[in-house]
Amino acid sequence: MSVVIPVYNPGKYIDPCIESLLGQTLPAEEFEVLFVDDGSTDDTPARLDELAAEHPHFRVIHIPNSGWPGKPRNIGVAEAKGEYVQFLDQDDHLGTDALRRLYDMGRRNGSDIVIGKVASNFRGVPQGVFRNNREKCTLRNAPLYDSLTPHKMFRTQFLREHGIAYPEGKRRLEDQLYMMKAYIPAKVVSILGAYTCYHYSKRDDGKNAGSAKLVPAGYYGNLREVLDVVVAGTEPGPLRDRVLRRFYRVEMLGRLSEPAVLKYDETYLREMTEAVRPLALDFMTDSVHDGLGPLLRLRSTLLRNDDAEGLVRLARFASTVKGTVRLEDLAWQDDGRIAIGIAARLVHGDDREPLTLLRRDGRLYLHPDVTGRFLPADELVDVTDDLGGFTAELALRDRETAVEWLCPATFTAQVEDREDGSCEVVLRGTGRLASEGGKKGRGSLPRGFWDAWVTVRGLGLVRKARLGADRDPKVDGRCLPALLSSPPRSVIPYFTDPHSNLTLDVARRGKKVAPYLAGRTVLRMPGAGIQLRLDLFTTDGTGPGTGVGTGAPELVLTKPTESEETPEPVHTFSGALRPELGRAHLDVPRRVPGAPEGDWQLWVRLDGAKGPLLPLCGVGVDGAGRLRPDDGLPVADPVLLRKLAAHRRRSALRRAARAVAGPVVRRLPSAGRKKVRRLAARVLG
């Protein structure tokens, strides 16, 4: 395998790239790294030469400056010795296991192209492409056209056989041209969506590739070449329309939409429309136009009619359209996922008024109170056939790395009547937030702050919104901290300050468990020992302990106090924490040698030796060190006790069944093992 990196005066910004290549899990003897230096004038050439001298699988090729990445990439492909070529930019980096996973998927499927999941902290990412792993697909049955950056893995011989190469010299949209030339003949494309392979990184000097202002005539002249490739490589029909519609939405109408078009002066706006309109008339047929969302169709009509002022009026209105979401419910599930209920809608204006519709003769139209801002009063926009375009997606996004994962969610678009006689579309749905990975799909979320986002789509618009600021009052009481997996790690759902948005703190990135248990009920469980049931969520798969240090919670005795400040410890000793029917149970020793006699306040540390103390209850200690909790502690109710007893019986049966039948089941063929396990699940629960 060969990794090709065009290089020009990167300075310090190449460091993460190099570090990620040196840290790959794929053995060094199984891949090579080709740095193609495009005539750098800083210390990069010497540095790369030193690197190549230290690492035999690194090579450096020096060429005179060509001014653009195309020629260095072509040279890299020509010089590549690997079965596959992976493109990487100098200011980006790869996930540690990226090359191994990409190569394994490519070899397994005989792939022409393998697309690895990407993350970016400054540019849009087509998350829908990476919703699932796809072993084999093509342009005909997957939305590959939504991912047109070249940072993918290509079969080297595939590129050479089809003469796929970059145009050389300075130009725009060369990536789109390259990718369409590759996608059209590709017979097998694989998508690795379960691991973040490629990380785009924003430079603090603002000099990422593609950041320069475009010159309309040149930009759209280059786009015409891309569209010519699409037309030449596809037959008239739905596939061609889908691909052309993507370019119409993004490179054409997208440049004549908010926020960009609102920043153009009159001269530049005219240059833009004069460059874009001929392409619309030449390539974007009625079937392409009709497949757009309502507001995009309106933009298309305005462009066709050469109405630049109308485009600006529409953009000014659309810039006020936002997505709003309400968190209607939240509850931990037995499998360790958080189930949430959501209502989402599009609103507009400073007052966030609903985007209302008008019923007339069995059809639905954008309400004239809305369209009057950008259309004549007698012109209506029919949206009846576009209700299917109202959808939403739920995602968790790492605040620091920008890695984003779509979450399972189902939404239904409902047209709801309003008191004033109008109506609106409300998306109502449920979703699941999961921090822990399963046997298939992505792994567990790494330590970090994971923000919940909802993407609201409708009328051809896409709006992203944070979740949680608007929520049902019952949600706060259900937002419990949790210990999940084995060994356990904390997952703390909380609402940010000051914006009050929902975030998951995974593995104590910045939050501690104890403060989120403060004020919650502690139950005394019956029995000979002292057992306290904390409002700390667990599952059957949660391991014992706190997940910090040795895992043993530290119990602390202090003088009784009514002060908000924590008093000095008088005596410390260890307890034990274990999961029991959805909550953590804290076992407190009945007798503590060396504990001073008297009445004390009992506390626990759940977040390590320096973590905060959580008050539990008052205890009395006699001269022999025996502890007796005070009588004010609430006791578990009979319903909970019956559930606990039944749960313990089932657990004992499962353990016995595994001990007796386990060795026999393991000798069965795979299909037999699955049948036995399904039967056991039905019988034992």
N, C-alpha and C positions, 0 to 999 in steps of 0.2 A: 504494500500500500504506500502511496506517496501523498504527502501533504504539501501543497503549493501555496506560498505566501509571497505576493508582490510587496516590495519594500521600498519606501522612499522617505528619508529623513524622519523616522518615527520618534527619535529621542526616547524618553522614558516610557512612552505609551506602548512600546513593544514588549515591555517586561512581562505583563500577564500572559501574553501570547507565548513567549518562550517558556515561562514557568509551566504553563498548561501542557506544552508538548513534552517537556522533561518529566512531567508527572503522570503520563499516560500509563494505564494498566496493560495495554498491548505491549508485549515485549519489544525492546528496541530493535532486535534483529528482524522483526516482522514489518517494520515500516521505515520509510525514509522521510526526511524533511528537506524540502527544496526552497530556500530563500532566494528569490530572484530580485537582486538589488538593482533598482532602476536609476542608477547614477546618483546615489545619495551623496550629499556634500557635507554631512555631519560625521560623527565618529562611528556610524552604524556599520559601514563596510568592514572596518578593522575589528569591531566587536563580533560581527557574525563570523569572520574568518577564525577568530580565536575560539568561538563556540564550536565551529566545525572541526577544529583541531582536537578539541576535547571529547567530542561525541561523534563516533564514526558514522552514525546514521543521519547526521546533519550535513547538508551540502549547501554551498553558496555559489550562485551564478551572478557575475557582474556584467551588466550591459550599460551602454550609453543611455542617458535619460531619454525616455520616450514620452514622458509627461502624463501617462495614463496607465491604469492597471492592465489593460487588454493585452499588450505585447508581453509583459512579464508572465501573465497567466498562460499565454500560448507557448511560450518557451518552456515553462514548467511542465506543461502537458507533453511537449515533444521530448523532454529529457527524462520524464518519469519512468521508473523501472517497475513500479508497482502495478498490480492488477487493477487497482482502483486509484482514483485521484480525488482528494478532498481539498476544496478551496478554503483558505482561511485568510482573513485580512489582518494586517499588522497590529491594529489596535483592538482586536477582539480576542477571545480565548475559548478553548474547548473544555467541556466537562471531562473530569478525570477518566471516566470509563467510555468516553465517546467513540474513539477509534475502534476499540474492541467490539462494541455493540454494533456500530455501523458496518464494520467488515463482516461480522458474523451474519448479520441480516442479509447483506449483499450476496455472500457466498451461498447462503442457505436457499436463496430464491433465484439465483442467477440474474440479479437485478442490473438493469442499465443505469438506474439512478436510485440512490437512497437518500431520503430527506430526513434529517434529524431535527427533533424539536428544538426551537430557538427561544431565547429570552432577550429582552431589550429594555434598558432603562431610559430610552429616548425616542424610539421609533415604534410604530405599530407592528404587531405580530398577528398573523392570521391563525388565531387559536383553534378555529374550527378544523383546520387541516390536521392538527395534532390531537384531535379528540381521542383517537384510538390508534393502536398499532395496526398497520395494514401491510400484510406480507406482499401482496401482489395487487397492483391497480394500474390504471393508465389515465391519460387525459380524458378518456371517454366516460369513465365511471367514478372519477374523484375530482374534487375542485383544486387540482394542482395549480391552476392559473392564479390562485390566490397567493402562491408562494413563488415569487419570481426573482428572489436574490440567488446568487450562484453558490452560496456557501453550503454546498451539498457534496455528496460522494458520487462520482461518476465512474462507470466502468471505462477504463482507459481505451480499450480497443473499440468500444462503442463510439467514443468521441472521434477517434481516428477514422473509423470506417465511414462515418457519416460526414466527415469534414467539418465538424462543429468547432468553430474557432471564434475568438473575439475579433471584432473590427479594431484595428490598431489606430492609435492617435486619439486626440481629445474629441469626445462626443458625449451625448447623453443617451440614456435608456439602453446602453449596451448590455446590461444584465437581462433586461426583458427580451431583447433580441436573441441573446444566447440561450436563455431558458426555453423560449418558444421553439427554437431550432432543435433543442434537445427533447422537449416533451412530445412533440408531434411524432417522431419516429420511435420513441421508446416503447418497447413491448412489455417491460416489467419495471414498474416503479414501486419501491417499498417506502413506507413511512414509519419511522421510529418515534412514536408519540409518548412512550412511557418513560423517557429519560431526556433530560435537557442536555443536548449535545453542544449547542453553540450559543455563546453569550456575546451579544453586541454591547459595547461599552461606550458610553458618552465621554468624549474628551472634554476636559475642563477649559481647553483653549478654543473650543467650538469648531475645530477643523476636521470633523469626521467627513468621510467621503460623501459627496452628494449634497453638501450644505451650501454650495454656491447658488446665487440667484440665476434662474434660467432665462435664456434668451428665447422668446416664443418661436420665432421662425426656425431656429436651429433645432430646438427641442421637438417641435411637432413635425419637422422634416424627418428627424430620426424616428419618431413614433410611426410615421407613414411606412417606414421600412419594416417595422415590427408587424403592423397590420397587414402588409403585403405577404409576409411569411405566414400569418394565420390563414389568410384567404387561400394562398397557394397550397397549404398543407391540410385543409379541411374541406369537406363537401358542404354545400349549402344545407342548412338545417339547424336543429337544436344545438348541436355541439359548437358549430361556428358562432351561432348567436350568443351562447353563454360566454365564450372566450372574448368575443368583440365587446359584449356588454360590460365585462370586467374592465377593459381598457377605457370604455366610455365613462364608466362610473368614476374610476380612479384618476387616470392621467388627464382626462378631458373635462368632464363636468366637475370633478373634484377640485380642479384649479379655478373653476368659476363659481365656487361655493364658499360659504363661510368656513373659516375666518379669512382665508387668503384674499378673496375678491374684494373684501371690505377695506383692504389696505392698498389697493391699486389706485394710482392716480388715473386721470381720464385718458392720458396717452397710452399708458401701459395696459389699461383695460381694453382699449381698442386694438392694440397689438395682439393681445391674447385672443380676443374673439375672432380677429381676422386670421389667426393661425389655426384655431381650433375648428371653426365652422366648416371649412372645406373638408376636413376629415369626417365630420359628422355627416355631411351631405354625401360623401363618397362611400363611406363604409357602414354607417349606422342606419340600417334599413328599418322599416316599420316594425318588423318582428323583433329587432333589437330594442327599439324604442318602447314597444308595448310591454316588454318584460321588466321594465324599470318600475320602482315604487312610485306612488302618485306625485310626490314633490320632485323626484328626479325626472319623471315624465314632463312635468311642468318646466323644469330647467331645460330639458331637451327641446321642448317646443319654443321656449324663449330664444335658445341658441339658433335653432333653425330659422326663426323669424328675425334674427339679427337684432334682438332687443336687449342690448347690454344694460340699459337702465333697469329693465325688468329683472334681469339676473341679480342686480345689486339689491333691488327692493326685496326680492325673495330671500336673498342671503341675509339681509338685515333682520327679516322676520325669523328665519330659521336659526339664526344665532341666539335667539331668545328661547328656543325650544330645549327643554331639559328632560331628562328621565328622573322620575321620583319613585322611590320604593318605600313601602311600609313593612316592617317586620311584625307579622301578626302572631307568630307563635315560635317557640323554641323549646326543644326537649331532647335530652340525651336518650339514645337508643341502646338496647342491649348489646348491639354489635360495636359500640364505641363511636358511632357517628352521631352528629347533631342534626336532628330533623328540624327544619324551619318552614314556616308558612310565610308567603310573600304576596303582596299586591303591588303591581307596578303600573305606571301610566306615563304618558307624555304630557307635559305642561308647557306653557309659554308665558313670556312676559315677566316683568319684575315681581308681580304678585303671584306668579306660578299658577295661572288660571288653567283649567283643563283644556286640552285640545278637543273642542267639542265638534259633534257631528249633527247633521240635520237629516231627518227622515222625510222623504218626499216620493210618493208614488211607488212605494216598495223598494226604493233605493236609498243609499246612504251617501251624503255629501259632506265635505268639510264645511263647517258652519260659515255663513257669510260674515259673521262677526270676526272670524279668524282670517278668511281669505281677503276681506276688504282692505287689509294692510298691503296687499301686493297684487290684487286683481281688480278689474272693474266690478261694480256691485252686482251686475247681472250674470257674471260668469261663475259657474259652480264646478267644483272638482269632485268627480264621482269616485268614491273609494270602496264601493260595495264589493267589488271582486278582489280587493286587496287586503281583506281582513286576515287572510292566511299569512300575510307578511308581518303581522304583529306577533312577535316572539320575544323571549327573554332568555338569558343565560346567566348562570351563577358560577362564580369563580373565586378561588383563593389566590392571592398574589403576595409573594414575599416582598416586604417593603424595602429590603436592602438589596436583594439580587435581581428583582423584577421577574423572577420565575413565576409563571402563572399556570394554574391547573384548573381546568373546567370541572365542575362538580355535577353529579347526577341531579337533574331537575326537570320537572314537567310543568308546563304552563298552558293555560287555556285562555283564549281571548274571549271576553264577554262584553257585549254591547249593553251598557247599563243606562237606563233613563235617568234624567235629572229633573229637578222640580220646575225648572224654567221651560221644559218642553224639549230641550236639546238632549243629546246623549253623548256618551264617551266610551272609548274602548279601555277596559281594565284587564290587565293580565293577572290572573290569580294562579298561584302554583305552590308546589312544595319542592324542597331540595334537601340534599344531604351534604353536610360539611364533614370531611374525613381527614384526620391528621395521620392515621396509621394506614400503611399500605397493605394490600392483600397478596395472595399468591400470584395473581396476575395483575397486569397494569403497572402503574407507577409504584415506587416504594413509599415508605413513610416520609412525611414532610421533615426536612432537616430543621434544626433549631432555628428559630426566628420569629418575627412578627408577621403573621399571615392575615392580610386584610381581606374582608369579604366584599366583593363587588358584584353588581348586577348590570348586565348589558341589556338595554331595552331597545328593541327594533320595531319600527313601524313607519308607514308612509314613505319608505325609502330613506329614513333617517336612522342613525345608530347613535345612541347616547349611553354613556357609562355613569353609574351612580354608586356611591358607597351605601352600605346597608346598615341600618340600626338607629340613626338619629330620630327617625319617626318610627315608633314601636308601641305595641300594646303594653300597658302597664304590667301585665302578668309576666312578661318576658324576663324582667330583671330577677325575679325570684327563682326562675328556672335556669338561670345562667350560672351553673355550678362549675367550680374547678374540677379537674379529673386527673386520675392517674391511670394510664393506659399502657398496654403491652407488657412484655417481660424481658429484661428487667423494666420496671415501670419508669415512665417519664411523664412529666406534667403537661397538661393541655388546659390552658386557662382562657376561656372566652370572656372578653371584657369589652367595655365601651370606652373609647378614647376620650381624652380630655384635651381640648374643650369641645370637639365636634361630635362626640358621642356616637362614633361609628363602631361597628362590630369588628373585632380583631381576635385572632387566636394567638396567644403566646405559647409557643411550642418549646418544651424543654427548658423552661425558665430563662428565656432570652432576656427578659428585663423585669418580669413579674415573679412574685413569690406566691405560693399556695396559701399560706397562713392568712394574709390580709383579706383574701377573698372568701375565707371561712368565718371571719369575724362577724359576730352577731347571728350566725346560723345555729340551728338547734343541734345540741349534743344529747344523744339518747343513752340512757343506762340500759344495758342488756342484762336480763336475768341470768343467774348462774353462780357457781361458787367463786369464780374469779371476777376481776374488775374488767369489764369490757364496755367500751364506749363506741357508739356508732356515730361517725362524723358525716356531715353533709358533703362528702368528697366522693364524686362519682367514680365507680370502677366497673369493670366487666369481668366475666369468668376468665378471660385471658390475661387479666392484670396480675403481674407477679407480686410477691410480698415486698414490703419495704417502701421507702419514700422515693427511691430513685436518685438519692444524693449520698455521696460518701459511702459509708457501710450499709446504708439503707435503714438502719435502726433509728426510729424517732427518739429524740432526747426529751425526757420528762424533767420538769423543773419545779421545785417547791420554792415559793416566795412568801413573804408576809402578806396577809390579806390587805388589800388596798382598794380604794374607790377612785384613786387618781388615774388619769389617762396614761400616765407614764408607767413603764414597766419597772417594778422594783428589782433590787439586786437579788440574784439567786441565793438561796440558802443551802439547797442540796440538789444535785442532778443525778439521774439514773436513766437507764435505757428501757424502752418499751418495745412493742412489736406492732407492725401495721400489716393488715392483710385484707384482701377483698372478700366481701360477703354480700351476695344478692344486691349488687348495684351500688354499694357504698363501701367505704373503708372503715374497718373495725380496728380500734386501737386497744391492744391488750396492755393493761397496766399491772405490774407485779402487785400481788396481794401483800407481800412483805418486802421491805427495802432495808437491808442491813445498813446501819449508820445514819438512817434518816432521823433528824431530831424530833423529839416528842413535841406535840402541840397541834394547833389548828393552822393550816396553811392554805395558800392558793396553789392549785395544780395547773401547770402550763405545759405545752408541748412545742417543740421545734420540728417542723416538717420540711424545712428547706436548708438543712445543713447546719454546721456548727455556728455560723454567723447569721443564720436566718432569724426572722422575727418570731416572737413567742405568740402562741395562740392560747388564750385563757380557756380552761375546760370547766373546772368546778372547784369548790372548796373541799378539802380533805382533812380528816383528823389522823394523826399518827400517834400510836401508843408507845410505851417504853420498849416494846419488842420490835418496833419498826413496822408494825402492821398498819396498813392504810384502810381508811373507811371513808368513801365519798359521802358528801352531805346529802341529806334527804331531799333537797330541792331540785335535784336533777330529774328531768322527766324520764319516764320509763316507756319502752317500746309498747305499742298497742297490740292487742291479741291478733289482729289481722296480719300485721307484719310478722309476728312470731310464728303463726301458722305457715306463712309463705317461706320463712327461713327454715322451718323444720322440713317442709317438702323439698326445698332446694338442697338441703343437706342429704336427704335420702337419695335424691336423684344423683347427686355427686358421688355418693358412696357406691351406688349401683354402677355408675360409669367406670369408676376406678376398678371395681371388681371385674367388670366385663373386660376391660382392657388387660388386666392381669391374666385372666383365664384364656380369653379368646385371641388376644393380641398376637402371640406367636403363630397361631394357626392362620389368622387373617393375612399376616405378612407374607405367607407362602403362597397365597392365592394369586392368580393373574390379576392384572390391573382392573379389568371389568368386574371381576368377582369381588375385589376389595371395595370398589365403589358401591356395589349392591349391598354388601354387608353393612357398610357405614351408613347408607341411607336408611336401612332397616333399623339399625341401632338408634339413629337420630329420631325416628318416629316412635320407637318404643321407650327410649330412655329420656328423650327430650334434649 
